[in-house]
Amino acid sequence: MNILNRFTLTWVSLIVLTLASAVIAEAGDPSALAVIFVGVVTTIKGNLVIDQLMGYAG
């Protein structure tokens, strides 16, 4: 995959995950499921940044 396409796909993924977690977090009463979802999304986003954008993939 072209490096520009990889960065674009990573960036779009980060934006979509951010929007999804914001919608879930702002949608009414916080529940355990919403908190877990936002935590999982945060972990996925951190892994994307480290692996794809910082180049520390193993």
Contacts in CASP RR format, 6 or more apart in sequence:
PFRMAT RR
TARGET T0000
AUTHOR 0000-0000-0000
METHOD contacts of the structure
MODEL  1
MNILNRFTLTWVSLIVLTLASAVIAEAGDPSALAVIFVGVVTTIKGNLVI
DQLMGYAG
1 9 0 8 1.000
6 52 0 8 1.000
7 52 0 8 1.000
7 53 0 8 1.000
10 48 0 8 1.000
10 52 0 8 1.000
10 53 0 8 1.000
13 48 0 8 1.000
14 45 0 8 1.000
14 48 0 8 1.000
14 49 0 8 1.000
17 41 0 8 1.000
17 44 0 8 1.000
17 45 0 8 1.000
18 41 0 8 1.000
18 45 0 8 1.000
20 41 0 8 1.000
21 37 0 8 1.000
21 38 0 8 1.000
21 39 0 8 1.000
21 41 0 8 1.000
21 42 0 8 1.000
24 34 0 8 1.000
24 37 0 8 1.000
24 38 0 8 1.000
25 34 0 8 1.000
25 38 0 8 1.000
27 34 0 8 1.000
50 56 0 8 1.000
51 57 0 8 1.000
51 58 0 8 1.000
END
